[in-house]
Amino acid sequence: MSLPNDLSSRSQGELIRIIYEQRDQIEALTVQVAELRSQIKGQGPKQDSPPSWVKPNVKRKRTGERKHRTEGYARTLDMPTKRVFHSCAVCPDCGGLLGTPNVSYTRQVIEIPETPVEITEHVIFKRWCFSCKKRVVPTVNFQGIVVGQHRFGIRLMGLVSLLKEACRQPIETIQSYLDIVHNLHLSQGALINMLHTVAEKGKPTYDQVKQTIRESSCVHADETGGRENGKNRYTWSFSTPDVQFVVYGRRRNQEVVADVLGEEFEGVLVTDFYTAYNIYAGFHQRCWVHFLRDIHDLKTQLKGRHPPLNVWAKKVKVVYEQAKAYVGPNRSLPVGKQEQERIAKQQVFQDQLRQICEPYLTRESPMSTLCGRAISYLSELFVFVRFASVPSDNNAAERAVRHLVIARKISGGTRSAKGSETKSILASLFGTWRLQQKNPLQACQLLLSSCP
């Protein structure tokens, strides 16, 4: 048996002796470990009782229940993408040989790689066929690499779209980022053209989202202001827990609502009290948060100096809290009986609110306007009692439109009708991916790679 060079200084007999000694130690330790395990489990000989002067272990009584944290505060280590091993070849003190290495400790360093731009030039050759007497040129399939005849790849287009829509960065900031980090010099027109291309390829998905809205059982809608080439425009958002549809409109009227929902929508529409949504004749749930907020603002305006207003506001809130606390009928009942009970319960709450608000319709009081609103929309205030899946507020629409409001404050709006259309499509795509908890960059790249 040949020995390694680093062990040539030791004799073979000495190494064999060391091996046998270590084997004996291992056997002795194995027996000792087995005895200790049996003692722990109560299967082996019991340990001697402690001396009399040793105090027994007594559990302290706690006055309150101790809260055990379910998660530690230590930072979890990430999965490494690369490992670098460090080990001494010889002893730094005496220069002697070292044994088998064991891990002493690890340290993670998180760093971003240097990412200069990658420019790939595809060279297509043509060759002469002596049999056919013609030149043969290969057909190269660039699907999954680039869209159409563009010179920018789908990863670059996806990154620009992500920075513009999901990260809400202006074109100038994106231009500076690509220049500084990736050493890529692009004009603003090239970046805008990328966004138009992504919106064009995402138009079928955009139309599919609109169709999904029409087929949904419950839709949240809200609108906010916008700017197009210095003129006032409006941004409308229609969303469900899974998709979001955004559209820019020149007007803030019923035509937009009718165009988006169409004639096939038969679900519940959840909105605030804006009259443009009155065009929908189906089930409608008005937002209670808006109604209670207006009551609070009225109380704040009068500084609490109107006792009848305070009493009326408290009664309205009690009715709402009772409606929210309604857990529904017994599920052992038939479906028809459950629906009848929910309809009856909805009517009960409507009658209670009517009795509270009707006395103030014929007299001058600070709450007359709000009482008139409650009576006008009485049939649309307790629809959430009839349908268990319908919320009593429009917070989902408020959260969906918040991203659009922040983006408008940063950019100031769009500059053309085409820019508004591109903004609508990108906001719908990235809003839908955000609701579906998808990686927006990967989803955008997958969308572009599927385009022929």
N, C-alpha and C positions, 0 to 999 in steps of 0.2 A: 504494500500500500504506500503510495507516494504521499508525502506531507507537503502542505503549502510552504511557500518560502518564508512567511512570517513566523512559522513554527519550527524552522530548521534548527534553531538554537537549542531546543529542548529534545531530549532523547525520547525514543518511542516508549521505553519502559516507564519513564516518569509520567508520561501522558496516560498510559494505561492505568497506573496506580491512582492517579487523580480521578479517573472515570469511575473506578470501583468505589472509592471513598464517597464520591457524590451519590452513587447509586444507593449505598448503605444509608446515607443521610436522608435520602428521599423516602426510603422504606420506613425509617423510624418516624419521620414527620407524618407520613400517611397514617400510621397506627395512632399517633397522638391526635391527629385531626379527627379520626373516627371516634375516639374516646370522648373528646370534647363535644362533638355533635350529639352523641348519645346522652351525655349529661344534660345538655341543653333541652333535649326533648323529654327528659325525665325517665329515660330507659336505662341509664347507667347508674353507677353508685352515686349516692347523694353526697354533696359537699358537707363538711363539718359545720355545725351550727356556730354562729358568731359568738364571741365572748359576751359576758353579761353586761360589760360596760359599754357595748356598742348600742346606740339608740336605734330602735326599729324605724323603718321607713313608713312615714305617715303622710298620706296625701292631704295637701292643704285644701280647705274648703274655699271656694271662690264665691264672692258675693254675686257676681254677674256672669253670664255666659260668655266664655271666651270665643272670640271670632277667629277662626282659622282661615288664613288666606289661601285661596285655591291656586294661585299662581305666584311664583317667586318674582323677585324684582331683578334677578340677574338677567343680563342680556343673552339671548339665545345665539349660538354660533350659526353662521350661514354655511351653506354647502360650498366648499372650496372648488374653484374651477382649475386651480393649479397648485401643486405642492412643491416646495423647495426644501430639501433635507440638509441639515447641518450636523456634522459629526467630526470628531477629532480622529485623525489617522494614527497618531502616536500620543503618548502622554506628554503634555506640554512642560512638565517638570523634569522628568527623568528620561524622556524619549523612549520609554518601554512600550511593549505591545499592549493593546487594549482588547477587551473581550467583546462579546456580542452586544450591540447597541440596544438600549431600551429608551423609550420616550421619556424625556424629563419634563418638558412642557411644550405647549404649542402657542403660537401667536398669529392671529389673523390680521392682515393688512388689506383693507378694501381700497381699491384704486380703479379709476376708469382708464381704459386703454387709449392710447393715442390713435385717433381715427382720422387720418387724412383721407381725402376723397379718393375713391377708386374709380378709375376711368378704364373701361374695358372696350377695346376696339376689336370688333368681329370682322375678320378678313375672310371674304368668300372667294374662293378660287373657281375659275372656269377651266375645263379641260376638254381637249379635242378627242372625239370618238372616231376612231378610224373605221368602224363598221357603219355607223349611221351618218358619217360625214357631217357632223355638227358639234358644236361646243355644248358641254353639259355643265350646268350650274346647280349646285345643291339647293334644296328648299330648306331654309333654316326656320325653325319654329321658335319665335321669341316670346311666346305666351308664358306668363309667369316671371318674365324678366323686365319687359317694358310694355307700355300700352301703345298700340298702334305704331305710328311713325315718330313718336316722341323720342327725344334723346335722353330723357331722364327716366331712371328705373323706378320700379314700383315702391322700393324701400324709401327712396328720396321723396317721392310724391306722398307716401303715407306719413313720413316724418313732418313734412311741411303742413299737411292737413291737420295733423295732431297738434302742432304748435299753434296753428291759427285758430282752430275751433275748440279743442279740449283745453289747451293752455291759455287761450285768449290773448295771444301775443300779436302785436301789430306787424305789418309787413316789414317795416324798417328793422324791428328787433330780430325777426327771423333772418333777414338778410345779413345782419351783423353776426348773428350766431353761426351761420354757415361759413362766413368769412373767417371768423376768429378760430373756431373749433375745428372745422373740417377743411379749411383753406380752399373753400369753394366760393368763387365770385359769381354771383347771379344778379341779374337786374330785377327790379320790382315787377316789371312786366312778365318776366319768366315765372316768378313765383305766383302771380295772379293767374297766369295761364294754367299752372299746375292745379290750382284750386278749381278752376272752371272744368278742367278735364276730369278730376275726381267727382265733381258734382254731376257731370254728364254721364259718367259710367255708373253713378249711383242712382240715377233717375228711376230705373225700374224698381229698385229696392224702395225708393221713396214712395212710388205709387203703391207698392205692396203694403207699406206701412199705413197709408191712407185707407186702403181697403180693410186692413186689420182693425183700424179705428171704427169703421162703419159696422163691422161684425162683432164688436165687443159688447159686453153686457153692461159695462159701466165706464163712462168717459169723463175725465176731469178737463175743464176748459178754462182758459184765462187769457187775457190780452194785456199788452203793454205798449208803450210808445216806441217809436223808432225814427230814424232819419235816413232819407235817400236823396243824395245830391243836394243836401241842405233843406229839403222839404220834409214836413212831418208825415210819417207813415206809421203803421201799426203792425205789431208782431203778434200773431195768434198761436197759442199752444194748445193742442189736444193730446191728452196722454192717458195711458193706462199703466198698471204696474209693470208692463213689459215693453211698451213702445211709446214713442213720442213723435207727434207730427207737428211741424212748425211751418207756418205760411206767412208771407208778408202781404199785407193788403193796403191799398191806397185809402180805404175808408174803414171806419169803425162802425159797421152797420150789420144788418141781418144777413146780407148776401154772403158774407164769408162763412157764417155758421151754416147756412143752407148748402153752400157748395161743398164744404168739408164733410158734413154728416150725410148729405144726400137724402134720398127718400127711403133707403134701405135700413137706416139705423133705427133700431127698436129697443135700445137699452136705456139705462138711466143716465141722464146728463147732470153732472154736478158742477155748479157754477156759483158765482156771486149774484147780486141782484141787478146786474146790468141788463137793460131792457133788450139788447140785441139778441139775447138768448131766448127771448119769449117766442121766437118763431118756431121753436121745437115744440110740438104738440104732445110728445110722449111723456113718460115719467121724468120728473125734474126734481132734483134736490138742491135747495138753496143753502148756502153756507151759513151755519150758525155762528161761526167765529166772527164773520163780518157783522152779523146782527148784534151779537153781544158786545163787540168792539164799539159799535156806534152808540149803544146804550152807555157804555163806560165813558165815551167821549162826552156825551151829553151830561152825565153826572159831573165830570171834571169841569165842564164849562160853567155849570151852575155852582160848582164848589160845594156840593152836598147840602145846599141850603133849601132844597125843595123836598120836604118829607114825603109828599105823595109820589114823587118820582122815585125815591129810594124804595118805597114799599112796592110800587109797580115793578121796578127792575128786579127786586128780590123774588117776586111771584113768578115772573117770566123765567128766571134762572132755575127756580125750583121745578117748573114744568119740564124744562129742557133736561135737567139732571135726572128726573124720573124717567124720561124717555130714553136717555142714554143707559140707565141702569136696567132697562127691560131686557131680560135674557132670552125671551122668546118662548113659544109654547113648548109643551112636553113633546119630545121627539118620538115618543111611542104612539102618538096620534097619527092618523092618516095625513098624507100631504095636503089634501083638500081642507081638512079641519085645521091644520096648522096655518094655512094661508088665510082662512076665514078669521081665525083668532088674531092674526097680525093686522088684518084690515080693521077689525073692530077696535083693537088697541090704538091704531093710528087715529081713528075717529075720536076716541076718548081724549087723546092729547090735543087734537085740534079743537075740540069743544072747550077744553080747559083754557087754552090760549085765547079763544074767542071771547069767553066770559071775562077774561082779564083785560082785553084790549078794547072791546066794544064801548064800554062806558066813556072812554076818552075821545071817541070819534066826533061827538056832537058838542064838545066843550073845548074852550081854548086852554091848552096845557102844553108844557114843554114836550110831552111824549106823544102828542097827537099824530105827528108825522110818522113816528116809528110804529104806532098802533095801526095807522092806515097801511103801512107796508106789511105788517104782520097779517092783517085781514086780507090784503090783496094776494099774498103768496101763501095763504094758509094751507092750501092743499099741497104745497111744495116744500113744507118745512119738516114734515115727519115721514117722508118717504123712506128714510133709513130705518124706521120701525117696521115698515112692511117688507123690506128686503134686507136680510141680515148682512149681505156682502156690500151694502152701500154705506159709506161713512156719512157722518153728519156735517163734515167740514170739507173745504176745498183746499186743504193744505198740500195735497199732492200736486195740484196745478201750480200753487205758489212756489213750491220747491223746484218744479220743472222749469218755470219761467225765470227763476232767479239767475240762472246761468246766462240767459239772454240779456237780462238787464245789466249785469256786470260787463258783459262783452260790449254792449252798446256804450256804456260809460267810458270804456277804454278806447274803443276805436272811433266812436262818434257816429257810427252808421255806415251805410254803403254809398257808393257813388253812381250807381246805374241800376236799371231794372235787372240786367243780367247778374250784377253783383248781389242784388237782393234775392234772386232765385237761387244762386249758388249758396248764399248764406242759409236759406231755408232748407236746402237739401242737406248740407253738411251738418246743420244743427239737428235735423231730424235723425240722420244716421248716427252721429256721435251721441245724441241724447238717448237713442234706442239702445246702443251698445252699453251706455252707462247704466241704464235701467236693468239690462240683462247681465250686468257685471262681467262683461267681456273686456279683454285687452283691446283698447281702441286701435292701437297701432297694428296689431296682428289682424284685427278684423278689417281694417282699411286695406292692408296689403292683400288679404285673402279676397276682398272684393275686386281689387285691381287685377289680381292674378287670374281670376275667373273670366275676365273680359277677353274675347278673341282678338 
